[in-house]
Amino acid sequence: MSKDRHEHHLRRCCGGLAACLLFLVVAVAVTALIVYLVLRPAKPSFYLQDLQLRSVSLGDPSLSATAQVTLASRNPNDRVGVLYRRLDVFVTYRDEPVTVPVSLPPAYQGHRDVTIWSPVLSGESVPVAGFVADAMKQDIAAGYVALQVKVDGRVRWKVGSWVSGSYHLFVSCPAVLAAGPGGVPPGAGGPNGTAGRAVASLKFTQPTGCTVGT
């Protein structure tokens, strides 16, 4: 066999192999698209069941806080599982983070299943704007604080052995804490900006639904 015929034969083999690989990639992509369009996976629902504000210390201008949240997620799909690759949870006040993100362990959520997490969130001397620290101090004294529990993560859909690509998930849960019938105890504010008994008197008002975006 001459050199030219050998090169021609080699090019034909390479071209055939490339065509087969391209066909395989296209077939897999089309199959995944058909599965996605037929099943139409719905986003998981999130609910904030509880938030306990354990401590707040106000610096100048910084804020240290510790809270425990109880967060529930439900998979509404009948035939699609949810793979939570990464979920970072944190608390904000007036759009400013007051705790550092805590990563929840990766988890698989089956059809119609419910998953509950109860992480402890904290932040030590988190920098905030001066007006934010002042507003927090006033709200605690008034016995009414509105917070937001945020979740930032990545999810995948799972059908049998097929697993989708990774999708961004962003969750925002309103959390209202209010003092009981007796209000905030007089002189509850402790030294150095520590809320003291005022924080203990603030209770989570009711479970709330969360907005879920991708």
Residue frames as a rotation matrix with the C-alpha (Angstrom) as fourth column:
MET 1
0.581 0.814 0.000 0.00
0.814 -0.581 0.000 0.00
0.000 0.000 -1.000 0.00
SER 2
-0.175 -0.654 0.736 1.39
0.590 -0.668 -0.454 3.39
0.788 0.354 0.503 -1.01
LYS 3
-0.835 -0.220 -0.504 1.89
0.543 -0.471 -0.695 6.19
-0.084 -0.854 0.513 1.48
ASP 4
-0.827 0.559 0.055 -0.92
-0.518 -0.798 0.307 8.29
0.216 0.225 0.950 -0.08
ARG 5
-0.084 0.839 -0.538 -3.40
-0.189 0.517 0.835 5.42
0.978 0.172 0.116 0.08
HIS 6
-0.357 -0.118 -0.927 -2.42
0.798 0.476 -0.368 4.70
0.485 -0.871 -0.076 3.69
GLU 7
-0.974 -0.020 -0.224 -2.98
0.138 -0.839 -0.527 8.34
-0.177 -0.544 0.820 4.69
HIS 8
-0.562 0.822 -0.090 -6.30
-0.621 -0.347 0.703 8.39
0.547 0.451 0.706 2.85
HIS 9
-0.036 0.515 -0.857 -7.42
0.284 0.827 0.485 5.23
0.958 -0.226 -0.176 4.64
LEU 10
-0.630 -0.281 -0.724 -6.31
0.761 -0.042 -0.647 6.67
0.152 -0.959 0.240 8.00
ARG 11
-0.951 0.306 0.033 -8.23
-0.308 -0.947 -0.093 9.91
0.003 -0.099 0.995 7.37
ARG 12
-0.249 0.904 -0.348 -11.38
-0.422 0.223 0.879 7.91
0.872 0.365 0.326 6.50
CYS 13
-0.146 0.131 -0.981 -11.07
0.683 0.731 -0.004 5.90
0.716 -0.670 -0.196 9.72
CYS 14
-0.863 -0.232 -0.449 -10.56
0.492 -0.587 -0.642 9.03
-0.115 -0.775 0.621 11.82
GLY 15
-0.792 0.609 0.043 -13.46
-0.540 -0.731 0.417 10.75
0.286 0.307 0.908 10.10
GLY 16
-0.085 0.779 -0.621 -15.73
-0.040 0.620 0.784 7.76
0.996 0.092 -0.021 10.71
LEU 17
-0.366 -0.127 -0.922 -14.72
0.855 0.347 -0.386 7.59
0.369 -0.929 -0.019 14.37
ALA 18
-0.987 -0.008 -0.160 -15.36
0.070 -0.920 -0.385 11.33
-0.144 -0.391 0.909 14.82
ALA 19
-0.512 0.854 -0.094 -18.78
-0.549 -0.241 0.800 10.98
0.661 0.462 0.592 13.16
CYS 20
-0.042 0.472 -0.881 -19.69
0.432 0.803 0.410 8.10
0.901 -0.363 -0.238 15.49
LEU 21
-0.641 -0.266 -0.720 -18.62
0.767 -0.207 -0.607 10.07
0.013 -0.941 0.337 18.56
LEU 22
-0.945 0.325 0.019 -20.57
-0.322 -0.942 0.095 13.12
0.049 0.083 0.995 17.41
PHE 23
-0.241 0.899 -0.366 -23.66
-0.289 0.293 0.911 10.99
0.926 0.326 0.189 16.81
LEU 24
-0.185 0.121 -0.975 -23.34
0.771 0.634 -0.067 9.47
0.610 -0.764 -0.211 20.28
VAL 25
-0.895 -0.188 -0.406 -23.02
0.409 -0.708 -0.575 12.90
-0.179 -0.680 0.710 21.94
VAL 26
-0.750 0.661 -0.006 -26.01
-0.571 -0.644 0.509 14.25
0.333 0.385 0.861 20.03
ALA 27
-0.139 0.717 -0.683 -28.08
0.077 0.695 0.714 11.15
0.987 0.047 -0.152 20.86
VAL 28
-0.425 -0.077 -0.902 -27.30
0.874 0.226 -0.431 11.47
0.237 -0.971 -0.028 24.58
ALA 29
-0.977 0.034 -0.213 -28.09
0.030 -0.956 -0.291 15.20
-0.213 -0.291 0.933 24.55
VAL 30
-0.536 0.829 -0.160 -31.39
-0.545 -0.194 0.816 14.66
0.645 0.525 0.555 22.71
THR 31
-0.126 0.459 -0.879 -32.35
0.488 0.801 0.348 11.85
0.864 -0.385 -0.324 25.09
ALA 32
-0.679 -0.186 -0.710 -31.59
0.729 -0.283 -0.623 14.03
-0.085 -0.941 0.328 28.12
LEU 33
-0.935 0.350 -0.060 -33.61
-0.355 -0.924 0.141 16.89
-0.006 0.153 0.988 26.62
ILE 34
-0.298 0.861 -0.412 -36.58
-0.252 0.346 0.904 14.60
0.921 0.373 0.114 25.91
VAL 35
-0.249 0.148 -0.957 -36.45
0.809 0.576 -0.122 13.22
0.533 -0.804 -0.263 29.47
TYR 36
-0.884 -0.150 -0.443 -36.31
0.394 -0.749 -0.533 16.76
-0.252 -0.645 0.721 30.88
LEU 37
-0.800 0.595 -0.074 -39.19
-0.546 -0.671 0.502 18.03
0.249 0.442 0.862 28.70
VAL 38
-0.196 0.750 -0.632 -41.39
0.044 0.650 0.759 14.99
0.980 0.121 -0.161 29.40
LEU 39
-0.155 0.082 -0.985 -40.85
0.906 0.410 -0.109 14.96
0.395 -0.908 -0.138 33.17
ARG 40
0.152 0.179 0.972 -40.70
0.064 -0.983 0.171 18.75
0.986 0.036 -0.161 33.65
PRO 41
-0.211 -0.246 -0.946 -39.03
0.895 0.341 -0.289 18.66
0.394 -0.907 0.148 37.09
ALA 42
0.682 0.498 0.535 -40.43
0.181 -0.824 0.536 21.22
0.708 -0.269 -0.653 39.53
LYS 43
-0.318 -0.817 0.481 -38.22
-0.314 -0.388 -0.867 23.14
0.895 -0.426 -0.133 41.94
PRO 44
-0.378 0.157 -0.913 -38.19
0.785 0.576 -0.226 21.90
0.490 -0.802 -0.341 45.54
SER 45
0.492 0.601 0.631 -40.26
0.038 -0.738 0.674 23.83
0.870 -0.307 -0.386 48.06
PHE 46
-0.607 -0.712 -0.352 -38.66
0.468 0.037 -0.883 25.28
0.642 -0.701 0.311 51.20
TYR 47
0.581 0.780 0.230 -40.27
0.156 -0.385 0.910 26.21
0.798 -0.493 -0.346 54.52
LEU 48
-0.596 -0.715 0.366 -38.76
-0.226 -0.288 -0.931 27.94
0.771 -0.637 0.010 57.53
GLN 49
0.200 0.712 -0.673 -40.14
0.454 0.541 0.708 26.10
0.868 -0.447 -0.215 60.57
ASP 50
0.858 0.065 -0.510 -38.25
0.506 -0.283 0.815 27.87
-0.092 -0.957 -0.276 63.34
LEU 51
0.086 -0.876 0.475 -35.54
0.302 -0.431 -0.850 30.40
0.949 0.217 0.228 64.12
GLN 52
0.801 0.070 -0.595 -34.06
0.599 -0.090 0.795 30.83
0.002 -0.993 -0.114 67.58
LEU 53
0.389 -0.659 0.643 -31.98
-0.072 -0.718 -0.692 33.96
0.918 0.223 -0.327 68.04
ARG 54
0.487 -0.221 -0.845 -29.63
0.778 0.549 0.305 32.96
0.396 -0.806 0.440 70.84
SER 55
0.174 -0.486 -0.856 -27.42
0.664 -0.584 0.467 36.03
-0.727 -0.650 0.221 71.14
VAL 56
0.584 -0.089 0.807 -26.69
0.628 -0.580 -0.519 39.38
0.514 0.810 -0.283 69.54
SER 57
0.211 -0.580 -0.787 -23.77
0.692 -0.481 0.539 41.65
-0.691 -0.658 0.299 70.34
LEU 58
0.839 0.199 0.507 -23.54
0.511 -0.609 -0.607 45.05
0.188 0.768 -0.612 68.67
GLY 59
-0.090 -0.931 -0.353 -20.15
0.871 -0.246 0.425 46.63
-0.483 -0.269 0.833 68.07
ASP 60
0.640 0.253 -0.725 -19.18
0.012 -0.947 -0.320 49.81
-0.768 0.197 -0.610 66.23
PRO 61
0.101 0.986 -0.132 -19.99
-0.958 0.061 -0.279 49.10
-0.268 0.154 0.951 63.45
SER 62
-0.720 -0.266 -0.641 -20.09
-0.449 0.883 0.137 45.31
0.530 0.386 -0.755 63.62
LEU 63
0.273 0.875 0.400 -22.49
-0.956 0.202 0.212 42.65
0.105 -0.440 0.892 64.74
SER 64
-0.873 -0.452 -0.181 -22.01
-0.417 0.886 -0.201 39.24
0.251 -0.100 -0.963 66.35
ALA 65
0.088 0.973 0.211 -24.96
-0.995 0.097 -0.034 36.85
-0.053 -0.207 0.977 66.34
THR 66
-0.970 -0.239 0.051 -25.82
-0.237 0.971 0.037 33.21
-0.059 0.024 -0.998 66.94
ALA 67
-0.029 0.999 -0.041 -29.01
-0.954 -0.040 -0.297 31.59
-0.298 0.031 0.954 65.72
GLN 68
-0.840 -0.097 0.534 -30.41
0.024 0.977 0.214 28.12
-0.543 0.192 -0.818 65.09
VAL 69
-0.274 0.747 -0.605 -32.75
-0.947 -0.320 0.033 27.63
-0.169 0.582 0.795 62.16
THR 70
-0.440 0.248 0.863 -35.00
0.136 0.968 -0.209 24.70
-0.888 0.025 -0.460 61.29
LEU 71
-0.278 0.190 -0.942 -35.47
-0.871 -0.462 0.164 24.51
-0.404 0.866 0.294 57.55
ALA 72
-0.054 0.348 0.936 -37.55
0.130 0.932 -0.339 21.97
-0.990 0.103 -0.095 55.64
SER 73
-0.542 -0.119 -0.832 -37.44
-0.787 -0.277 0.552 21.10
-0.296 0.954 0.056 51.94
ARG 74
0.122 0.652 0.749 -39.97
-0.067 0.758 -0.649 19.04
-0.990 0.029 0.136 49.97
ASN 75
-0.922 -0.373 -0.107 -39.50
-0.167 0.134 0.977 17.45
-0.350 0.918 -0.186 46.56
PRO 76
-0.098 0.987 -0.127 -42.85
-0.637 -0.160 -0.754 17.91
-0.765 0.007 0.644 44.72
ASN 77
-0.225 -0.063 -0.972 -41.93
-0.953 0.221 0.206 15.58
0.202 0.973 -0.110 41.84
ASP 78
0.686 0.571 0.450 -43.45
-0.627 0.778 -0.031 12.11
-0.368 -0.261 0.892 41.40
ARG 79
0.935 -0.280 0.217 -40.71
0.349 0.829 -0.436 10.70
-0.058 0.484 0.873 39.16
VAL 80
0.367 -0.827 0.426 -37.69
0.125 -0.410 -0.903 12.98
0.922 0.385 -0.047 39.66
GLY 81
0.547 -0.295 -0.784 -35.24
0.836 0.149 0.527 12.91
-0.039 -0.944 0.328 42.56
VAL 82
0.861 -0.280 0.425 -33.25
-0.207 -0.955 -0.211 15.92
0.465 0.094 -0.880 43.75
LEU 83
0.314 -0.850 -0.422 -29.52
0.908 0.399 -0.128 15.82
0.277 -0.343 0.898 44.42
TYR 84
0.996 -0.058 0.069 -28.40
-0.078 -0.936 0.344 18.68
0.045 -0.348 -0.936 46.66
ARG 85
0.402 -0.915 -0.019 -24.75
0.597 0.278 -0.752 19.13
0.694 0.291 0.658 45.75
ARG 86
-0.740 -0.642 -0.201 -24.16
0.606 -0.505 -0.615 22.21
0.293 -0.577 0.763 47.88
LEU 87
0.454 0.848 0.273 -26.34
0.532 -0.503 0.681 24.31
0.715 -0.163 -0.680 50.19
ASP 88
-0.728 -0.673 -0.134 -24.92
0.555 -0.462 -0.692 27.31
0.403 -0.578 0.709 52.05
VAL 89
0.388 0.914 -0.117 -27.22
0.749 -0.239 0.618 28.83
0.537 -0.327 -0.778 54.72
PHE 90
-0.787 -0.586 -0.192 -26.86
0.588 -0.620 -0.519 32.26
0.185 -0.522 0.833 56.33
VAL 91
0.254 0.861 -0.440 -28.97
0.934 -0.337 -0.120 34.98
-0.252 -0.380 -0.890 57.97
THR 92
-0.644 -0.399 0.653 -29.34
0.573 -0.817 0.067 38.56
0.506 0.417 0.755 56.76
TYR 93
0.097 0.643 -0.760 -30.76
0.832 -0.471 -0.293 41.70
-0.546 -0.604 -0.581 58.36
ARG 94
0.655 0.251 -0.713 -31.72
-0.112 -0.901 -0.419 44.61
-0.748 0.355 -0.562 56.12
ASP 95
0.977 -0.179 -0.117 -29.93
-0.072 0.239 -0.968 42.88
0.201 0.954 0.220 53.22
GLU 96
0.113 -0.976 0.185 -26.67
-0.878 -0.186 -0.441 42.62
0.465 -0.113 -0.878 55.19
PRO 97
0.279 -0.070 -0.958 -25.28
0.176 0.984 -0.021 39.17
0.944 -0.163 0.287 56.20
VAL 98
0.365 -0.127 0.922 -25.10
-0.859 -0.428 0.281 38.83
0.359 -0.895 -0.266 59.98
THR 99
0.521 -0.331 0.787 -23.85
-0.296 0.794 0.530 35.22
-0.801 -0.509 0.316 60.08
VAL 100
-0.474 -0.723 -0.502 -21.24
-0.800 0.114 0.589 33.44
-0.369 0.681 -0.633 57.97
PRO 101
0.296 0.621 -0.726 -22.50
-0.861 0.502 0.079 30.77
0.413 0.602 0.684 55.51
VAL 102
-0.275 -0.270 0.923 -22.76
-0.641 0.767 0.034 27.23
-0.717 -0.582 -0.384 56.87
SER 103
-0.464 0.032 -0.885 -22.56
-0.805 0.401 0.437 24.38
0.369 0.915 -0.161 54.34
LEU 104
0.387 0.655 0.649 -25.14
-0.775 0.612 -0.155 21.62
-0.499 -0.443 0.745 54.71
PRO 105
-0.515 -0.615 0.597 -24.03
-0.211 0.766 0.607 18.07
-0.831 0.186 -0.525 53.82
PRO 106
-0.682 0.264 -0.682 -24.86
-0.699 0.040 0.714 16.86
0.216 0.964 0.157 50.29
ALA 107
-0.516 0.601 0.611 -28.11
-0.215 0.600 -0.771 14.91
-0.829 -0.529 -0.180 50.21
TYR 108
-0.929 0.356 -0.098 -30.44
0.007 0.284 0.959 13.00
0.369 0.890 -0.266 47.90
GLN 109
-0.572 0.813 0.106 -34.17
-0.490 -0.235 -0.839 13.68
-0.658 -0.532 0.533 48.14
GLY 110
-0.865 0.252 0.434 -36.51
0.441 0.795 0.417 11.04
-0.240 0.552 -0.799 46.72
HIS 111
-0.605 0.707 0.365 -39.89
0.200 -0.309 0.930 11.53
0.770 0.636 0.045 45.10
ARG 112
0.385 0.859 0.337 -42.25
-0.030 -0.354 0.935 13.53
0.922 -0.370 -0.110 47.36
ASP 113
0.114 -0.416 -0.902 -39.73
0.911 0.405 -0.072 13.26
0.396 -0.814 0.425 50.22
VAL 114
0.862 0.107 0.495 -39.16
-0.100 -0.923 0.373 15.90
0.497 -0.371 -0.785 52.90
THR 115
-0.001 -0.922 -0.388 -35.73
0.781 0.241 -0.576 16.79
0.625 -0.303 0.719 54.31
ILE 116
0.941 0.303 0.153 -35.20
0.124 -0.726 0.677 18.84
0.316 -0.618 -0.720 57.48
TRP 117
-0.116 -0.993 -0.032 -32.02
0.621 -0.047 -0.782 20.64
0.775 -0.111 0.622 58.55
SER 118
0.925 0.357 -0.129 -31.31
0.318 -0.545 0.776 22.45
0.206 -0.759 -0.618 61.85
PRO 119
0.023 -0.996 0.083 -27.93
0.758 -0.037 -0.651 24.17
0.652 0.078 0.754 61.53
VAL 120
0.560 -0.017 -0.828 -26.52
0.636 -0.632 0.443 26.60
-0.531 -0.775 -0.343 64.07
LEU 121
0.366 -0.367 0.855 -25.44
0.700 -0.496 -0.513 29.82
0.613 0.787 0.075 62.36
SER 122
0.594 -0.223 -0.773 -23.10
0.591 -0.530 0.608 32.37
-0.545 -0.818 -0.183 63.83
GLY 123
0.429 -0.525 0.735 -20.99
0.547 -0.497 -0.674 35.36
0.719 0.691 0.074 62.94
GLU 124
0.356 -0.415 -0.837 -18.28
0.853 -0.221 0.472 37.01
-0.381 -0.882 0.276 65.01
SER 125
-0.088 -0.356 -0.930 -17.76
0.108 -0.932 0.347 40.76
-0.990 -0.070 0.120 64.54
VAL 126
-0.097 0.166 0.981 -19.36
0.974 0.219 0.060 40.76
-0.205 0.962 -0.183 61.10
PRO 127
-0.894 -0.266 -0.362 -18.82
0.217 -0.961 0.171 44.22
-0.393 0.075 0.916 59.54
VAL 128
0.025 0.920 0.391 -22.11
1.000 -0.025 -0.006 46.07
0.005 0.391 -0.920 58.93
ALA 129
-0.309 -0.033 0.951 -23.06
0.321 -0.944 0.071 49.64
0.895 0.327 0.302 58.13
GLY 130
-0.988 -0.152 0.014 -23.48
0.047 -0.387 -0.921 51.88
0.145 -0.909 0.389 61.17
PHE 131
-0.429 0.896 0.116 -27.18
-0.894 -0.439 0.091 52.45
0.132 -0.065 0.989 60.51
VAL 132
0.074 0.428 -0.901 -27.74
-0.276 0.877 0.393 48.68
0.958 0.220 0.183 60.38
ALA 133
-0.638 -0.367 -0.677 -26.29
0.527 0.432 -0.731 48.17
0.562 -0.823 -0.082 63.88
ASP 134
-0.939 0.324 0.117 -28.39
-0.327 -0.734 -0.595 51.09
-0.107 -0.596 0.796 65.18
ALA 135
-0.171 0.928 -0.331 -31.53
-0.856 0.026 0.516 49.72
0.487 0.371 0.790 63.53
MET 136
-0.149 0.056 -0.987 -30.96
0.178 0.984 0.029 46.28
0.973 -0.171 -0.157 65.05
LYS 137
-0.916 -0.242 -0.321 -30.55
0.355 -0.110 -0.929 47.80
0.189 -0.964 0.186 68.50
GLN 138
-0.715 0.697 0.055 -33.79
-0.692 -0.696 -0.191 49.78
-0.095 -0.174 0.980 68.10
ASP 139
-0.045 0.726 -0.687 -35.72
-0.628 0.514 0.584 46.79
0.777 0.457 0.433 66.75
ILE 140
-0.447 -0.173 -0.878 -34.61
0.437 0.814 -0.383 44.55
0.781 -0.555 -0.288 69.63
ALA 141
-0.989 0.074 -0.125 -35.63
0.070 -0.508 -0.859 47.23
-0.127 -0.858 0.497 72.14
ALA 142
-0.458 0.869 -0.184 -39.00
-0.889 -0.443 0.120 47.55
0.023 0.219 0.975 70.38
GLY 143
-0.325 0.299 0.897 -39.52
-0.362 0.837 -0.410 43.80
-0.874 -0.458 -0.164 70.48
TYR 144
0.784 0.567 0.252 -39.82
0.040 0.359 -0.932 43.18
-0.620 0.741 0.259 66.72
VAL 145
-0.241 -0.917 -0.319 -37.02
-0.558 -0.139 0.818 42.00
-0.795 0.375 -0.478 64.41
ALA 146
0.874 0.486 -0.029 -37.41
-0.268 0.431 -0.862 40.96
-0.406 0.761 0.506 60.75
LEU 147
-0.224 -0.967 0.125 -34.65
-0.499 0.224 0.837 38.70
-0.837 0.125 -0.532 59.43
GLN 148
0.646 0.322 -0.692 -34.10
-0.759 0.366 -0.538 36.66
0.080 0.873 0.481 56.27
VAL 149
0.134 -0.585 0.800 -32.73
-0.194 0.776 0.600 33.12
-0.972 -0.236 -0.009 56.12
LYS 150
0.467 -0.060 -0.882 -30.96
-0.874 -0.188 -0.449 32.64
-0.138 0.980 -0.140 52.78
VAL 151
0.340 -0.373 0.863 -29.86
0.128 0.928 0.350 29.43
-0.932 -0.009 0.364 51.03
ASP 152
0.439 -0.311 -0.843 -27.44
-0.875 -0.362 -0.322 29.50
-0.205 0.879 -0.431 48.12
GLY 153
-0.076 -0.457 0.886 -26.60
-0.303 0.857 0.416 26.20
-0.950 -0.236 -0.204 46.44
ARG 154
-0.495 -0.124 -0.860 -26.48
-0.865 0.167 0.474 23.83
0.085 0.978 -0.190 43.49
VAL 155
0.068 0.583 0.810 -28.87
-0.454 0.741 -0.495 20.97
-0.889 -0.334 0.315 42.65
ARG 156
-0.857 -0.199 -0.475 -29.16
-0.513 0.409 0.755 18.16
0.044 0.891 -0.453 40.07
TRP 157
0.309 0.949 0.069 -32.21
-0.931 0.316 -0.184 16.20
-0.197 -0.008 0.980 38.89
LYS 158
-0.803 -0.571 0.170 -32.06
-0.544 0.819 0.182 12.39
-0.243 0.054 -0.968 38.98
VAL 159
0.431 0.890 -0.149 -34.25
-0.878 0.376 -0.295 9.96
-0.206 0.258 0.944 37.01
GLY 160
0.988 -0.142 -0.063 -33.14
0.129 0.976 -0.177 6.35
0.087 0.167 0.982 37.35
SER 161
0.277 -0.959 -0.063 -29.45
0.856 0.216 0.469 6.32
-0.436 -0.184 0.881 36.47
TRP 162
0.026 -0.224 0.974 -29.68
0.750 -0.640 -0.168 9.59
0.661 0.735 0.151 34.52
VAL 163
0.156 -0.067 -0.985 -28.42
0.806 -0.568 0.166 12.70
-0.571 -0.820 -0.035 36.33
SER 164
0.827 0.244 0.506 -28.81
0.514 -0.693 -0.505 16.20
0.228 0.678 -0.699 34.92
GLY 165
-0.226 -0.860 0.457 -26.32
0.487 -0.506 -0.712 19.01
0.844 0.061 0.533 34.91
SER 166
-0.493 -0.057 -0.868 -25.94
0.857 -0.206 -0.473 21.31
-0.152 -0.977 0.151 37.91
TYR 167
0.104 0.621 0.777 -28.47
0.535 -0.694 0.482 24.12
0.839 0.365 -0.404 38.47
HIS 168
-0.880 -0.392 0.269 -28.22
0.041 -0.627 -0.778 27.14
0.473 -0.674 0.568 40.75
LEU 169
0.137 0.910 -0.390 -30.71
0.728 0.174 0.663 27.35
0.672 -0.375 -0.639 43.62
PHE 170
-0.877 -0.361 0.318 -31.37
0.071 -0.751 -0.656 30.46
0.476 -0.553 0.684 45.68
VAL 171
0.029 0.882 -0.470 -33.86
0.763 0.284 0.580 30.46
0.645 -0.376 -0.665 48.57
SER 172
-0.808 -0.208 0.551 -35.06
-0.139 -0.841 -0.523 33.36
0.572 -0.499 0.651 50.70
CYS 173
-0.094 0.751 -0.654 -37.16
0.751 0.485 0.448 32.81
0.654 -0.449 -0.609 53.84
PRO 174
-0.111 0.105 0.988 -38.65
-0.389 -0.920 0.054 35.68
0.914 -0.379 0.143 55.88
ALA 175
-0.196 -0.003 -0.981 -38.32
0.787 0.596 -0.159 35.27
0.585 -0.803 -0.115 59.64
VAL 176
0.036 0.302 0.952 -40.19
-0.323 -0.898 0.297 37.58
0.946 -0.319 0.066 62.02
LEU 177
-0.412 -0.191 -0.891 -39.34
0.759 0.469 -0.452 37.53
0.504 -0.862 -0.047 65.71
ALA 178
-0.015 0.497 0.867 -41.48
-0.251 -0.842 0.478 39.37
0.968 -0.211 0.138 68.23
ALA 179
-0.916 -0.256 0.308 -41.69
-0.331 0.051 -0.942 39.77
0.226 -0.965 -0.132 71.98
GLY 180
-0.586 0.716 -0.380 -44.47
0.725 0.672 0.150 38.02
0.363 -0.187 -0.913 73.87
PRO 181
0.404 0.885 0.230 -47.44
0.643 -0.454 0.617 39.72
0.650 -0.102 -0.753 75.56
GLY 182
0.658 -0.165 -0.735 -45.21
0.645 -0.379 0.663 41.13
-0.388 -0.911 -0.143 78.28
GLY 183
0.938 -0.331 0.102 -42.93
-0.185 -0.727 -0.661 42.82
0.293 0.601 -0.744 75.75
VAL 184
0.107 -0.980 -0.169 -39.21
0.301 0.194 -0.934 43.32
0.948 0.049 0.315 76.22
PRO 185
0.488 0.056 -0.871 -38.20
0.870 0.047 0.490 43.39
0.069 -0.997 -0.026 79.92
PRO 186
0.956 -0.150 0.252 -37.17
-0.154 -0.988 -0.005 46.87
0.250 -0.034 -0.968 81.09
GLY 187
0.409 -0.885 0.225 -33.40
-0.863 -0.294 0.411 47.27
-0.298 -0.362 -0.883 81.15
ALA 188
0.869 -0.006 0.494 -32.91
0.065 0.993 -0.101 44.04
-0.490 0.120 0.864 79.25
GLY 189
0.790 -0.612 0.022 -30.02
-0.077 -0.135 -0.988 45.41
0.608 0.779 -0.154 77.20
GLY 190
0.745 -0.567 -0.352 -26.75
0.628 0.418 0.656 44.18
-0.225 -0.710 0.667 78.62
PRO 191
0.407 -0.680 -0.610 -23.31
-0.167 -0.712 0.682 45.85
-0.898 -0.176 -0.403 78.64
ASN 192
-0.583 -0.798 -0.154 -21.18
-0.236 -0.014 0.972 46.48
-0.777 0.603 -0.180 75.54
GLY 193
-0.399 0.486 -0.778 -24.20
-0.916 -0.246 0.316 46.39
-0.038 0.839 0.543 73.25
THR 194
-0.977 0.076 -0.199 -25.23
0.058 0.994 0.096 42.84
0.205 0.082 -0.975 74.22
ALA 195
-0.340 0.932 0.125 -28.97
-0.439 -0.275 0.855 42.36
0.832 0.235 0.502 73.91
GLY 196
-0.921 -0.101 0.377 -29.21
-0.389 0.302 -0.870 40.04
-0.026 -0.948 -0.317 76.93
ARG 197
-0.601 0.747 0.284 -32.76
0.298 0.539 -0.788 39.20
-0.741 -0.389 -0.547 78.04
ALA 198
-0.019 0.603 -0.798 -34.18
-0.669 -0.601 -0.438 41.23
-0.743 0.525 0.414 75.16
VAL 199
-0.522 -0.230 -0.821 -33.01
-0.807 0.445 0.388 38.59
0.277 0.865 -0.418 72.69
ALA 200
-0.990 0.140 0.006 -34.40
0.126 0.914 -0.385 35.77
-0.060 -0.381 -0.923 74.87
SER 201
-0.374 0.911 -0.177 -37.81
-0.012 -0.195 -0.981 37.45
-0.927 -0.364 0.084 74.81
LEU 202
-0.162 0.275 -0.948 -37.96
-0.939 -0.339 0.062 37.42
-0.304 0.900 0.313 70.98
LYS 203
-0.274 0.171 0.946 -39.78
0.013 0.985 -0.175 34.38
-0.962 -0.036 -0.272 69.60
PHE 204
-0.999 -0.041 -0.028 -40.29
-0.032 0.109 0.993 33.15
-0.038 0.993 -0.110 66.04
THR 205
-0.487 0.873 -0.031 -43.87
-0.777 -0.448 -0.442 34.06
-0.400 -0.191 0.896 65.14
GLN 206
0.540 0.711 0.452 -44.95
-0.356 0.679 -0.643 31.33
-0.763 0.186 0.619 62.67
PRO 207
-0.230 -0.583 0.779 -43.63
0.515 0.607 0.606 28.94
-0.826 0.540 0.161 59.98
THR 208
0.330 0.277 -0.902 -43.22
-0.488 -0.768 -0.414 30.68
-0.808 0.578 -0.118 56.63
GLY 209
0.745 -0.074 0.663 -42.94
0.569 0.589 -0.573 29.65
-0.349 0.805 0.481 53.01
CYS 210
-0.088 -0.884 -0.460 -39.80
0.100 -0.467 0.879 30.62
-0.991 0.031 0.129 51.12
THR 211
0.796 0.211 -0.567 -39.24
-0.507 -0.281 -0.815 31.96
-0.331 0.936 -0.116 47.64
VAL 212
0.174 -0.710 0.682 -37.15
0.288 0.699 0.654 29.64
-0.942 0.082 0.326 45.47
GLY 213
0.767 -0.013 -0.642 -35.24
-0.559 -0.503 -0.659 30.85
-0.314 0.864 -0.393 42.43
THR 214
0.557 -0.618 0.555 -32.72
0.607 0.759 0.236 29.28
-0.567 0.206 0.798 40.08
